[in-house]
Structure formats: structure tokens, C-alpha cells
Amino acid sequence: MSDTETVVVAKAVAAERLTFFSDAVIAIAITLLALELPVPEGATNRDLLHSVAEDRGEYLAFLISFVVIGAHWSGHHRVFRYVETMGGKLSILTLLWLLMQVIMPFATKVLNGDGAFQARFTFYAGVQVVAALLFMAMVRTIHRHGLFREGTPPGVTTGALIASGSLAAAFLLSIPMSFVTHYAYAWWILVPVLSGVARRVHRRVVARRSAVIGARREEDDPRADVEEEHGVSR
């Protein structure tokens, strides 16, 4: 095996190990979330249900963080299953992104604390914004350095950027809303909405661009219409 082939194999193994490591860290972050959940107490059914009601805020925060971490992991999985090698600053960006995931259980605990709602909310939302921006940087690095394997669907990069951009936008917009209402959480529901709108706009832009390119090609080659009219194939 030549030196070039050895380097290629080594980078491929490194990319695979980085993906496995990321999956493991995400699993640990979710586990830590569950470990922070309070155990209901009570000698009777009524006391037990009352205990659950008192801690409902912590249970809700857990569900929110579980969904958010799941969204981060899902985006990572959709992209990295096509990554076959390493390059650029992908390792550093991935470690920083994983740092945000590991911080999530702590951020969840901060969010669920008493008082200083705006500061707590801003910290939690800020972690999500930074995580989404870091992932966008990872995707751009993968695309720029050609780290995708051959045959990767063309929409992987755009889809990942749209999804992460929508996530960052929803959490960023929710921060100023937290100074107006404690229901600023509702802005996080905008993530799938913003993502869906952005995808539709992108598809329309791509379709319009393809139509324009097709029209220009026909103008540059006037024989195409004549040949098509007479059933001549080229």
C-alpha cells in the first residue's frame, strides 16, 4: 500500500471514529438529562400525583431538551453518514459542537431554576444558537473540502444548512421575546415552520434558476427548436 493510500485509509477511519464518538457523547448527554429528573414522592396516590405536579416544570424542561438534542443529533446523522474523510477544521468544530451538547443538561437545570427568568432563558437559548451555528460551520467545512463520499445526494448540504439555520433563528428570536412574556418558549415551535418555509423557497429558487438556464441554452442553440419540430435527435 502506497503512502497516499495509507493516508486516505487513515482519514476514512478517523471520520468513522469521529462519528461514533459524537453518537456516544450525545447518548451520554441524554442520559445525564434523565439522571437530573426528580423522583416523585408520596405515601398515597394523591401525594404522589401532587409531587409530580410540583415538579412539572423539570419534567417539561427535560422533554424540551430531549427533543432539542434529538434534533441536533438527527441533523448530524443525516450529514455524517455521507462523510468519508477528514479535512479542514472539522475535528475542532465537532468538539465545540459536542461541548454544547454536553452543556445541555446543565443549561436545562439553569432554565428550570427560580427567578431571573430572562437570564436563564437567554443562556439556554444561546447554547442552542451556538450549537446550530457550529453545525452550520461543520457542514460548510465538509462541503468546501469535499469530504462527502461520491454519490452523496446534492441536497444534503442545503438541507442541513436550512434546518440548522431555522433552529438558530427560532431560538435567537425567542430571546428578546423572553423579556416580554414567559411564553417565549412558543417561539421554539417555529423551528419546523421556518425550516419548511425555507425549503419551499429554496426549491422555488432552484426551479426558477433551472428554467432560466434552460431558456438561455435554447436561445444559444436555435437549432434545438427546429430539430425538435422535425423529430431529429442529437
Secondary structure as a PSIPRED ss2 file (coil, helix, strand):
# PSIPRED VFORMAT (PSIPRED V4.0)

   1 M C   1.000  0.000  0.000
   2 S C   1.000  0.000  0.000
   3 D H   0.000  1.000  0.000
   4 T H   0.000  1.000  0.000
   5 E H   0.000  1.000  0.000
   6 T H   0.000  1.000  0.000
   7 V H   0.000  1.000  0.000
   8 V H   0.000  1.000  0.000
   9 V H   0.000  1.000  0.000
  10 A H   0.000  1.000  0.000
  11 K H   0.000  1.000  0.000
  12 A H   0.000  1.000  0.000
  13 V H   0.000  1.000  0.000
  14 A H   0.000  1.000  0.000
  15 A H   0.000  1.000  0.000
  16 E H   0.000  1.000  0.000
  17 R H   0.000  1.000  0.000
  18 L H   0.000  1.000  0.000
  19 T H   0.000  1.000  0.000
  20 F H   0.000  1.000  0.000
  21 F H   0.000  1.000  0.000
  22 S H   0.000  1.000  0.000
  23 D H   0.000  1.000  0.000
  24 A H   0.000  1.000  0.000
  25 V H   0.000  1.000  0.000
  26 I H   0.000  1.000  0.000
  27 A H   0.000  1.000  0.000
  28 I H   0.000  1.000  0.000
  29 A H   0.000  1.000  0.000
  30 I H   0.000  1.000  0.000
  31 T H   0.000  1.000  0.000
  32 L H   0.000  1.000  0.000
  33 L H   0.000  1.000  0.000
  34 A H   0.000  1.000  0.000
  35 L H   0.000  1.000  0.000
  36 E C   1.000  0.000  0.000
  37 L C   1.000  0.000  0.000
  38 P C   1.000  0.000  0.000
  39 V C   1.000  0.000  0.000
  40 P C   1.000  0.000  0.000
  41 E C   1.000  0.000  0.000
  42 G C   1.000  0.000  0.000
  43 A C   1.000  0.000  0.000
  44 T C   1.000  0.000  0.000
  45 N H   0.000  1.000  0.000
  46 R H   0.000  1.000  0.000
  47 D H   0.000  1.000  0.000
  48 L H   0.000  1.000  0.000
  49 L H   0.000  1.000  0.000
  50 H H   0.000  1.000  0.000
  51 S H   0.000  1.000  0.000
  52 V H   0.000  1.000  0.000
  53 A H   0.000  1.000  0.000
  54 E H   0.000  1.000  0.000
  55 D C   1.000  0.000  0.000
  56 R H   0.000  1.000  0.000
  57 G H   0.000  1.000  0.000
  58 E H   0.000  1.000  0.000
  59 Y H   0.000  1.000  0.000
  60 L H   0.000  1.000  0.000
  61 A H   0.000  1.000  0.000
  62 F H   0.000  1.000  0.000
  63 L H   0.000  1.000  0.000
  64 I H   0.000  1.000  0.000
  65 S H   0.000  1.000  0.000
  66 F H   0.000  1.000  0.000
  67 V H   0.000  1.000  0.000
  68 V H   0.000  1.000  0.000
  69 I H   0.000  1.000  0.000
  70 G H   0.000  1.000  0.000
  71 A H   0.000  1.000  0.000
  72 H H   0.000  1.000  0.000
  73 W H   0.000  1.000  0.000
  74 S H   0.000  1.000  0.000
  75 G H   0.000  1.000  0.000
  76 H H   0.000  1.000  0.000
  77 H H   0.000  1.000  0.000
  78 R H   0.000  1.000  0.000
  79 V H   0.000  1.000  0.000
  80 F H   0.000  1.000  0.000
  81 R C   1.000  0.000  0.000
  82 Y C   1.000  0.000  0.000
  83 V E   0.000  0.000  1.000
  84 E C   1.000  0.000  0.000
  85 T C   1.000  0.000  0.000
  86 M C   1.000  0.000  0.000
  87 G C   1.000  0.000  0.000
  88 G C   1.000  0.000  0.000
  89 K C   1.000  0.000  0.000
  90 L H   0.000  1.000  0.000
  91 S H   0.000  1.000  0.000
  92 I H   0.000  1.000  0.000
  93 L H   0.000  1.000  0.000
  94 T H   0.000  1.000  0.000
  95 L H   0.000  1.000  0.000
  96 L H   0.000  1.000  0.000
  97 W H   0.000  1.000  0.000
  98 L H   0.000  1.000  0.000
  99 L H   0.000  1.000  0.000
 100 M H   0.000  1.000  0.000
 101 Q H   0.000  1.000  0.000
 102 V H   0.000  1.000  0.000
 103 I H   0.000  1.000  0.000
 104 M H   0.000  1.000  0.000
 105 P H   0.000  1.000  0.000
 106 F H   0.000  1.000  0.000
 107 A H   0.000  1.000  0.000
 108 T H   0.000  1.000  0.000
 109 K H   0.000  1.000  0.000
 110 V H   0.000  1.000  0.000
 111 L H   0.000  1.000  0.000
 112 N C   1.000  0.000  0.000
 113 G C   1.000  0.000  0.000
 114 D C   1.000  0.000  0.000
 115 G C   1.000  0.000  0.000
 116 A C   1.000  0.000  0.000
 117 F H   0.000  1.000  0.000
 118 Q H   0.000  1.000  0.000
 119 A H   0.000  1.000  0.000
 120 R H   0.000  1.000  0.000
 121 F H   0.000  1.000  0.000
 122 T H   0.000  1.000  0.000
 123 F H   0.000  1.000  0.000
 124 Y H   0.000  1.000  0.000
 125 A H   0.000  1.000  0.000
 126 G H   0.000  1.000  0.000
 127 V H   0.000  1.000  0.000
 128 Q H   0.000  1.000  0.000
 129 V H   0.000  1.000  0.000
 130 V H   0.000  1.000  0.000
 131 A H   0.000  1.000  0.000
 132 A H   0.000  1.000  0.000
 133 L H   0.000  1.000  0.000
 134 L H   0.000  1.000  0.000
 135 F H   0.000  1.000  0.000
 136 M H   0.000  1.000  0.000
 137 A H   0.000  1.000  0.000
 138 M H   0.000  1.000  0.000
 139 V H   0.000  1.000  0.000
 140 R H   0.000  1.000  0.000
 141 T H   0.000  1.000  0.000
 142 I H   0.000  1.000  0.000
 143 H H   0.000  1.000  0.000
 144 R H   0.000  1.000  0.000
 145 H C   1.000  0.000  0.000
 146 G C   1.000  0.000  0.000
 147 L C   1.000  0.000  0.000
 148 F E   0.000  0.000  1.000
 149 R C   1.000  0.000  0.000
 150 E C   1.000  0.000  0.000
 151 G C   1.000  0.000  0.000
 152 T C   1.000  0.000  0.000
 153 P C   1.000  0.000  0.000
 154 P C   1.000  0.000  0.000
 155 G C   1.000  0.000  0.000
 156 V H   0.000  1.000  0.000
 157 T H   0.000  1.000  0.000
 158 T H   0.000  1.000  0.000
 159 G H   0.000  1.000  0.000
 160 A H   0.000  1.000  0.000
 161 L H   0.000  1.000  0.000
 162 I H   0.000  1.000  0.000
 163 A H   0.000  1.000  0.000
 164 S H   0.000  1.000  0.000
 165 G H   0.000  1.000  0.000
 166 S H   0.000  1.000  0.000
 167 L H   0.000  1.000  0.000
 168 A H   0.000  1.000  0.000
 169 A H   0.000  1.000  0.000
 170 A H   0.000  1.000  0.000
 171 F H   0.000  1.000  0.000
 172 L H   0.000  1.000  0.000
 173 L H   0.000  1.000  0.000
 174 S H   0.000  1.000  0.000
 175 I H   0.000  1.000  0.000
 176 P H   0.000  1.000  0.000
 177 M H   0.000  1.000  0.000
 178 S C   1.000  0.000  0.000
 179 F C   1.000  0.000  0.000
 180 V C   1.000  0.000  0.000
 181 T C   1.000  0.000  0.000
 182 H C   1.000  0.000  0.000
 183 Y C   1.000  0.000  0.000
 184 A H   0.000  1.000  0.000
 185 Y H   0.000  1.000  0.000
 186 A H   0.000  1.000  0.000
 187 W H   0.000  1.000  0.000
 188 W H   0.000  1.000  0.000
 189 I H   0.000  1.000  0.000
 190 L H   0.000  1.000  0.000
 191 V H   0.000  1.000  0.000
 192 P H   0.000  1.000  0.000
 193 V H   0.000  1.000  0.000
 194 L H   0.000  1.000  0.000
 195 S H   0.000  1.000  0.000
 196 G H   0.000  1.000  0.000
 197 V H   0.000  1.000  0.000
 198 A H   0.000  1.000  0.000
 199 R H   0.000  1.000  0.000
 200 R H   0.000  1.000  0.000
 201 V H   0.000  1.000  0.000
 202 H H   0.000  1.000  0.000
 203 R H   0.000  1.000  0.000
 204 R H   0.000  1.000  0.000
 205 V H   0.000  1.000  0.000
 206 V H   0.000  1.000  0.000
 207 A H   0.000  1.000  0.000
 208 R H   0.000  1.000  0.000
 209 R H   0.000  1.000  0.000
 210 S H   0.000  1.000  0.000
 211 A H   0.000  1.000  0.000
 212 V H   0.000  1.000  0.000
 213 I H   0.000  1.000  0.000
 214 G H   0.000  1.000  0.000
 215 A H   0.000  1.000  0.000
 216 R H   0.000  1.000  0.000
 217 R H   0.000  1.000  0.000
 218 E H   0.000  1.000  0.000
 219 E H   0.000  1.000  0.000
 220 D H   0.000  1.000  0.000
 221 D C   1.000  0.000  0.000
 222 P C   1.000  0.000  0.000
 223 R H   0.000  1.000  0.000
 224 A H   0.000  1.000  0.000
 225 D H   0.000  1.000  0.000
 226 V H   0.000  1.000  0.000
 227 E H   0.000  1.000  0.000
 228 E H   0.000  1.000  0.000
 229 E H   0.000  1.000  0.000
 230 H C   1.000  0.000  0.000
 231 G C   1.000  0.000  0.000
 232 V C   1.000  0.000  0.000
 233 S C   1.000  0.000  0.000
 234 R C   1.000  0.000  0.000
